[in-house]
Amino acid sequence: MNGMKLSGIVLRTMLILTVALSLVLSWFIWLNPSRLERRENTTPAVAIKVTDTRTAATQESSVYLPTMAYYQQNQQKQLLYQDGQDVVSQLHKALTKTTLTSMAKTEKLTGDDFETLISQNDTLQLVYPDVMAFSLFKRQFFDSPLKTNLDFKFTRVILSLQAKTKTVTLVNDATRQTYTGKLEHLDDAKLMKIIKPNATGRFVLVEQRFGQREVPLFTQSVAIRPYTYLLDRQGVSHYIPALLTADGQSRDTVDARELGSDTVYTIGSTRRLSMNNDSGDMQFEDSAATTAPTDMGKFFGRTFASLDNLALPSLTTMRYFAYDTTENAVTYRSFVQNFAIFNQTSNGTVKVTYAKNSLQMDFSSDNVTVPIPTTEKNVTLPSTTAVLSQLHARGYTDEHINNIVLGYHWVKQAKTDLVVDLQPTYYVQIDGSYKAYQNWLDTTPTNVQGGDN
């Protein structure tokens, strides 16, 4: 046991020394770019470069995967989870040889019929954190995408594993509208080989409706592994060619100015990149961007292209998280083990917003990349139902609660700001803002504000 601890300490020491060496080398490299009118020593270069050789299409498919998988059996629903396993990706891979032969709009269910549908035994359910476009889903999930003009929004995929006729039901949880399709070449035996070892019985849940969202509530305490990650820290010298001078313009034409705690870089009158020197938060604006398509699937594709333009090594951890129809914005978050990472800044988050002829991206210079092995024990959290009871006792009502998710809290280490600890906890969205549930319990309900949006 002592040997394991010693090897863990040696490994972490070597990684931190690697980071330090990278920073020293970066310092000499960054002394040169005086043409940006300031020394960029406040934004060190990449800590550790991770090369992702996947194609853009493969990356897009990964980004738009569902984030939760449920299995219902014997009147019990549970989250499929196994430490160190990406269960959703495994299920997605097992479905890629399946052919969707038809899809039709079926019925809009009553509340009781909807509850009956999502409680059916012997079903695999894949759930998105927000609405998904069928046009995008069909070409990423199935072999030989179905040729149809039918398009719609949904949040849940339901596969009946024991039925002789293989079907898939797509459900919009908010409207309870259903769509049903027929499947060929569905290998339910292959799916069960993935389901059985991940159906551990440790994440039994019930679903409760908050507004128009079905929220999973774990009925027992849950134990989740904490993680430690190295950060990828990109300076403005990475984003200027990616965003400002992408059309082949010279970096000599970039103007840099200090505005309070921000440094603002502009090229011409249409493109602007600003960085907060304290937090590392960044914002890119293009007031001459091509008008975004109104088709939801194509719009998602456009926002992904903007995300891809950032050329983040951490794109492998990114997942689609939210679609705001009011702002015309899509938010992507970093995920670990299919659980979202949260923070009181934009770390690990990219928000892409389109107006009529303008594009805005809000993101951070810091993103998780490489996990560091640790010997930390699992963190035991109370059941979600217990957390909900605490919120009720504090004065929060179900009318104000939008969502409750099991996620990770981003905490920078004191010894080095290039290593981050990810601590599991519940995040609660109240009146549109996400905060750790402990923070809500310390907040007076009549003064609800702030948090991660």
C-alpha positions in Angstrom: 0.0 0.0 0.0 2.9 2.4 0.9 4.5 1.5 -2.4 1.3 2.5 -4.3 1.3 5.8 -2.4 5.0 6.4 -3.1 4.5 5.7 -6.8 1.5 8.0 -6.9 3.6 10.8 -5.3 6.5 10.2 -7.8 4.1 10.3 -10.7 2.5 13.5 -9.6 5.9 15.1 -8.9 7.1 14.2 -12.4 4.0 15.6 -14.0 4.3 18.9 -12.0 8.0 19.1 -13.0 6.9 18.7 -16.6 4.5 21.5 -16.3 7.2 23.7 -14.7 9.6 22.9 -17.6 6.9 23.8 -20.1 6.3 27.1 -18.4 10.0 28.0 -18.5 10.2 27.2 -22.2 7.0 29.1 -22.8 8.4 32.1 -21.1 11.3 32.4 -23.5 9.0 31.9 -26.5 6.5 34.5 -25.3 9.2 37.2 -24.7 9.1 37.9 -28.5 5.6 39.0 -29.6 6.0 42.7 -29.0 3.8 43.4 -32.0 0.8 42.6 -29.8 1.8 45.8 -27.8 2.1 44.0 -24.5 4.0 41.0 -23.0 1.6 38.2 -22.6 3.2 36.8 -19.4 -0.3 36.8 -17.8 -1.4 34.0 -20.1 1.2 31.2 -20.2 1.2 28.9 -23.1 -0.1 25.3 -23.2 0.7 23.3 -20.1 0.7 19.9 -21.8 -0.3 19.5 -25.4 -2.7 16.7 -26.1 -3.1 15.8 -29.8 -6.5 14.6 -30.9 -6.3 12.8 -34.2 -10.1 12.2 -34.5 -11.9 13.8 -37.5 -14.2 16.7 -37.0 -17.2 14.5 -37.8 -16.2 12.0 -35.1 -15.7 14.8 -32.6 -19.1 16.3 -33.5 -20.7 12.9 -33.0 -19.0 12.6 -29.5 -20.0 16.2 -28.5 -23.7 15.5 -29.3 -24.0 12.2 -27.5 -26.7 11.9 -24.7 -25.2 12.3 -21.3 -27.2 9.7 -19.2 -28.2 6.1 -19.8 -31.0 4.5 -17.7 -32.0 0.9 -17.5 -35.5 -0.1 -16.3 -36.1 -3.6 -15.0 -38.3 -5.1 -12.3 -40.1 -1.8 -11.7 -36.7 -0.2 -10.9 -34.8 2.4 -12.9 -31.1 3.1 -12.5 -28.4 5.1 -14.0 -25.8 3.0 -15.8 -22.5 3.8 -14.3 -19.1 2.2 -13.8 -16.0 4.0 -12.6 -13.6 4.5 -15.5 -16.2 3.6 -18.2 -17.9 5.9 -20.7 -21.1 3.9 -20.8 -23.0 6.2 -23.2 -20.1 6.0 -25.8 -20.1 2.2 -25.5 -23.9 2.0 -26.1 -23.6 4.5 -29.0 -20.9 2.3 -30.6 -23.1 -0.8 -30.2 -25.9 1.0 -32.1 -24.0 2.2 -35.1 -24.8 -0.9 -37.2 -28.5 -0.5 -36.5 -30.7 0.8 -39.3 -33.6 3.1 -38.7 -36.1 2.1 -41.4 -39.0 4.4 -40.5 -40.0 7.3 -38.2 -43.5 8.8 -37.7 -45.1 11.2 -35.4 -47.3 9.4 -33.0 -49.3 10.7 -30.0 -48.9 13.5 -27.5 -49.3 11.7 -24.1 -51.1 12.7 -21.0 -49.1 13.0 -17.8 -50.1 9.5 -16.6 -49.4 7.9 -20.0 -46.0 9.6 -20.2 -45.1 8.3 -16.7 -46.1 4.8 -17.9 -44.0 5.1 -21.0 -40.8 6.1 -19.2 -41.4 3.4 -16.5 -41.6 0.5 -18.9 -39.6 -2.6 -17.9 -36.7 -3.9 -20.1 -36.0 -0.6 -21.6 -32.8 1.3 -22.3 -33.2 5.0 -22.1 -30.7 7.6 -23.4 -31.3 11.1 -22.2 -30.0 14.4 -23.4 -29.5 17.4 -21.1 -31.6 19.5 -23.4 -33.5 19.2 -26.7 -31.8 17.4 -29.7 -32.7 17.8 -33.4 -33.8 14.5 -35.1 -31.9 15.5 -38.3 -28.6 15.6 -36.4 -29.4 12.5 -34.3 -30.3 10.1 -37.1 -27.1 10.5 -39.0 -24.9 10.1 -35.9 -26.7 7.2 -34.3 -27.7 4.8 -37.1 -26.3 3.1 -40.1 -27.7 4.4 -43.5 -29.5 7.5 -42.2 -33.3 7.5 -42.9 -34.2 9.8 -45.8 -37.1 11.9 -44.6 -38.1 15.5 -44.3 -39.5 14.9 -40.9 -37.6 16.9 -38.3 -38.5 17.6 -34.7 -37.0 18.2 -31.2 -36.8 15.5 -28.5 -34.9 14.8 -25.3 -35.2 11.0 -24.7 -34.5 7.8 -26.7 -36.3 4.7 -25.5 -35.4 1.2 -26.8 -37.5 -1.8 -25.9 -35.0 -4.6 -25.6 -37.4 -7.6 -25.1 -40.0 -6.8 -27.8 -39.8 -9.0 -31.0 -40.4 -6.0 -33.3 -37.6 -3.6 -32.6 -38.7 0.0 -32.2 -37.3 3.2 -30.9 -39.4 5.9 -29.3 -38.2 9.5 -29.2 -39.9 11.7 -26.6 -39.9 15.4 -26.0 -40.1 15.4 -22.2 -41.4 19.0 -22.1 -44.3 18.5 -24.5 -44.7 14.7 -24.0 -44.9 14.4 -27.8 -43.7 11.0 -29.1 -42.2 9.7 -32.4 -41.8 6.0 -33.1 -39.5 4.3 -35.6 -38.7 0.8 -36.7 -35.2 -0.7 -36.4 -33.3 -3.4 -38.2 -30.1 -5.2 -37.1 -30.5 -4.1 -33.5 -28.2 -6.3 -31.5 -29.9 -6.3 -28.1 -27.5 -9.1 -26.9 -24.5 -6.7 -27.5 -26.4 -3.9 -25.7 -27.1 -6.2 -22.7 -23.3 -7.1 -22.5 -22.8 -3.4 -21.8 -25.8 -2.9 -19.6 -25.3 -5.8 -17.2 -21.9 -4.9 -15.8 -22.9 -1.2 -15.5 -26.3 -1.9 -13.8 -24.7 -2.0 -10.4 -27.8 -1.1 -8.4 -25.9 1.8 -6.8 -27.7 4.6 -8.6 -31.4 3.7 -8.3 -33.5 6.7 -9.2 -37.0 8.0 -9.7 -37.9 10.9 -12.0 -39.8 14.0 -10.8 -41.0 16.8 -13.0 -39.8 20.3 -12.4 -41.4 22.7 -14.8 -41.0 21.0 -18.2 -38.0 18.8 -17.2 -37.9 15.3 -15.9 -35.2 15.3 -13.2 -33.5 12.1 -12.0 -33.6 11.8 -8.2 -31.3 9.2 -6.6 -33.1 7.5 -3.8 -30.0 6.3 -2.0 -26.7 7.9 -1.2 -24.2 7.7 -4.0 -20.4 7.3 -4.0 -18.5 9.1 -6.8 -14.8 9.2 -7.5 -13.0 12.6 -7.3 -10.6 13.4 -10.1 -7.4 15.5 -10.5 -6.7 16.9 -14.0 -3.9 18.9 -15.6 -5.1 22.0 -17.3 -4.6 23.1 -20.9 -3.9 26.8 -20.7 -4.0 28.6 -24.1 -2.8 32.1 -24.4 -4.1 34.8 -26.9 -1.3 33.8 -29.3 -3.3 30.6 -29.9 -6.7 32.3 -30.4 -5.5 35.2 -32.6 -4.7 33.0 -35.6 -7.7 30.8 -34.9 -10.2 33.6 -34.6 -9.0 37.0 -35.6 -6.6 36.3 -38.5 -8.2 33.1 -39.7 -8.7 34.6 -43.2 -4.9 34.9 -43.7 -4.6 38.4 -42.3 -1.3 39.4 -40.8 -0.9 39.5 -37.0 0.7 42.9 -37.5 -2.7 44.3 -38.1 -4.0 43.3 -34.7 -4.5 46.1 -32.3 -4.2 45.5 -28.5 -5.5 47.8 -25.8 -5.9 47.6 -22.0 -9.4 48.3 -20.7 -9.4 47.9 -16.9 -8.7 44.3 -16.1 -9.3 43.3 -19.7 -7.0 43.2 -22.7 -8.9 43.7 -26.0 -7.6 42.6 -29.4 -9.2 43.9 -32.5 -8.7 43.5 -36.2 -10.6 45.8 -38.5 -14.0 46.9 -37.3 -15.8 43.5 -37.1 -13.7 41.1 -35.0 -12.9 41.5 -31.3 -11.2 39.2 -28.8 -11.1 40.2 -25.1 -9.4 38.5 -22.2 -9.9 39.1 -18.5 -6.4 39.0 -17.0 -7.7 38.0 -13.6 -10.0 35.0 -14.5 -8.7 34.0 -17.9 -12.3 34.3 -19.3 -12.4 35.2 -23.0 -15.0 36.5 -25.4 -14.8 36.6 -29.2 -17.2 38.7 -31.2 -17.7 38.8 -35.0 -20.2 41.4 -36.1 -20.0 40.4 -39.7 -20.7 36.6 -39.3 -22.9 34.7 -41.7 -26.5 34.5 -40.6 -27.1 31.3 -38.7 -29.5 28.8 -40.2 -33.0 28.5 -38.7 -33.0 24.7 -39.0 -32.1 23.4 -35.6 -29.9 20.6 -36.8 -27.9 22.9 -39.1 -27.8 25.5 -36.4 -26.2 23.0 -34.0 -23.7 22.1 -36.7 -22.8 25.8 -37.1 -22.2 26.3 -33.4 -20.1 23.1 -33.3 -18.0 24.5 -36.2 -17.4 27.6 -34.1 -16.5 25.4 -31.1 -14.1 23.4 -33.3 -12.4 26.7 -34.5 -11.1 27.1 -31.0 -8.8 24.1 -31.6 -9.0 23.0 -28.0 -7.3 19.7 -27.0 -10.0 19.4 -24.4 -12.7 19.1 -27.1 -12.6 15.4 -26.3 -14.2 16.1 -22.9 -16.9 18.5 -24.3 -20.6 17.6 -24.5 -23.7 19.6 -25.6 -25.3 20.9 -22.5 -28.0 23.5 -23.2 -29.9 25.3 -26.0 -31.3 28.7 -25.2 -33.9 29.7 -27.8 -34.3 33.2 -26.4 -30.6 34.0 -26.8 -30.2 31.7 -29.8 -27.2 30.1 -28.0 -25.8 26.7 -27.4 -23.7 25.9 -24.3 -21.1 23.1 -24.3 -19.5 21.8 -21.0 -16.6 19.6 -20.1 -17.8 16.2 -18.8 -16.0 13.6 -16.7 -17.7 10.1 -16.5 -20.8 11.6 -18.1 -21.1 14.2 -15.3 -20.8 17.9 -16.1 -18.1 20.1 -14.6 -19.2 23.4 -13.0 -17.4 26.4 -11.8 -18.2 30.0 -10.9 -16.3 31.2 -14.0 -16.5 29.9 -17.5 -13.8 27.2 -17.0 -14.6 24.2 -19.0 -17.6 25.9 -20.7 -18.0 27.3 -24.2 -21.2 29.3 -25.1 -21.8 30.1 -28.7 -24.4 32.8 -29.4 -25.8 34.0 -32.8 -27.7 37.2 -33.4 -28.9 38.2 -36.9 -25.4 38.9 -38.4 -23.1 38.4 -35.4 -21.4 35.6 -33.5 -20.3 35.7 -29.9 -18.3 33.0 -28.1 -17.7 33.0 -24.4 -15.0 30.6 -23.2 -11.9 30.2 -20.9 -8.2 29.9 -21.4 -8.3 27.0 -18.9 -9.7 23.6 -19.8 -9.1 20.1 -18.4 -7.0 17.7 -20.5 -5.0 14.9 -18.8 -6.2 13.1 -15.7 -3.6 12.5 -12.9 -3.8 9.2 -11.1 -4.6 9.6 -7.4 -5.4 7.4 -4.4 -8.4 9.5 -3.2 -11.3 7.5 -2.0 -14.9 7.9 -3.4 -16.9 10.8 -2.1 -20.3 9.8 -0.7 -23.1 12.2 -1.4 -26.6 12.1 0.1 -29.5 10.9 -2.0 -31.0 13.5 -4.3 -34.3 13.1 -2.5 -32.5 14.1 0.8 -31.0 17.2 -0.9 -34.4 18.2 -2.2 -35.8 17.9 1.3 -33.1 20.2 2.6 -33.9 22.7 -0.1 -37.5 22.6 0.8 -36.7 23.1 4.5 -34.6 26.1 3.6 -37.6 27.6 1.8 -37.0 26.8 -1.9 -40.1 25.5 -3.6 -40.4 23.2 -6.6 -41.7 26.1 -8.7 -38.3 27.8 -8.5 -36.2 24.6 -9.0 -35.3 24.0 -12.7 -32.9 21.1 -12.4 -30.7 19.0 -10.1 -27.6 17.3 -11.6 -24.8 15.2 -10.2 -21.6 16.9 -11.3 -18.1 18.0 -10.5 -17.0 21.2 -8.8 -13.8 22.7 -10.3 -11.3 23.6 -7.6 -7.8 24.9 -8.4 -5.0 23.5 -6.2 -3.0 25.9 -4.0 0.4 24.5 -5.0 0.0 25.0 -8.7 -2.8 26.7 -10.8 -2.1 24.3 -13.6 -3.7 21.4 -11.7 -7.4 21.3 -10.8 -9.3 19.0 -8.4 -12.8 17.9 -9.5 -14.9 17.2 -6.4 -18.3 15.5 -6.9 -21.4 17.3 -5.6 -25.0 18.1 -6.6 -25.6 21.3 -8.7 -29.0 22.8 -8.5 -30.5 25.2 -11.1 -32.8 27.7 -9.4 -34.5 30.5 -11.5 -32.0 29.8 -14.3 -28.7 29.8 -12.3 -26.6 26.8 -11.3 -24.9 26.6 -7.9 -23.7 23.7 -5.7 -26.5 22.7 -3.4 -24.5 23.6 -0.3 -24.3 27.2 -1.6 -28.1 27.4 -2.1 -28.6 26.2 1.5 -26.4 29.2 2.6 -28.5 31.6 0.5 -31.7 33.3 1.5 -34.5 32.2 -1.0 -35.7 35.8 -1.3 -32.3 36.9 -2.6 -31.7 34.2 -5.2 -29.1 35.3 -7.8 -25.7 34.5 -9.1 -24.1 31.1 -9.9 -23.1 29.3 -13.1 -25.5 30.0 -16.0 
